[in-house]
Amino acid sequence: MSVARLYTVQKSRKDQGKCHKCGVELPAGSPYLYYYVGFRSNYKHVRCTKQECFPKPSERESSKTATILAAQENFDVSGMDSKDDIEAAVQEVGSSIQEVADEYQEALDAWENGNYELEEKKDHYEDQANEISNWTYEGDEEPEREEDEDEEAFQARWDEWIEQVRSEAQDAVDNIDFA
């Protein structure tokens, strides 16, 4: 994994054209960010300094792992209120990891005598994909309302439980190991 270095210019000497994300003009004297994706790349990616235009790691990554980084960045279970939906979202990240493993398999197939490094990476990402795809919440069962329990108390217990499910799902996705 090799995320491109980000350069910050406080006051540009010449016009930089437009921000590559939002399209705002970057005249001489304005601050901006730039980076080059890939080894020996000559294409300069220019961004304004607005928070929403700040490049994500997946945008600065040139290797196959950019797919996994993008899946991690897009993973959001904060609005989900179903354990099944949360588990499905985690499994979707697993399918992104499997895509990377498949890309390494394709590259490995192209080598006539094999390649130990590619095989290791393929195996590593297949293991990661299986682990994430088979993730399920193994904590407490979903709470049920007890007969003598009022609605507020039940809702508080349920909210605490679903937040625990979300938290463990986020931890599983955040702790993906890169080869």
C-alpha positions, 0 to 999 in steps of 0.5 A: 500500500502506498498512499500518495503524499499530499502537498499543501500550498498556502499561496499559489504563484500562478493560476491552478485552474479548477479544483478537480472535485468541486470545480471552484477556480484556483487563481494565483494567491489562493491556497490549494492541495495537490498530489500525484497518484502512482509511481512516477506519475506526472498527473497533478491532482489539484484540490481546493482546501475545502473540507469536502474536497480533501482527498480520501486515502482511496483517491490517493492510492494506486494499488489494488487495495484502493478498492478496499479503502473505498469500501471502508470509507463508504461503510456507514451503518449509523442509520441502520436499525436492523442487525441483518442490514448491518451484517449485510453491509459488512458482507458487502465489504467482504465482497470488495475484498474478494474482488481484490483477491480475484485481481491477484488471482488473475495476475497470478494466472498470467505468470507462467511459473507462478509468483510467490508474492502474488500468491501470498497476497491472493491468499491473504485477501481471500482469508480476509474476505472470508473472515469479513463475509462470514462476520455476524454479531455474536453478542447479546440477542436482540432485546424484547420488551418485557411485560412490566417495562415501559416504552422508554426503558425498552427503547433505551435498552434496544438503542444500547444493543443496536449501537453495540452491533454497529460498533462491532461491525465498524471495528470489523471493517476498520481492522481489515489487515492489508498485505 
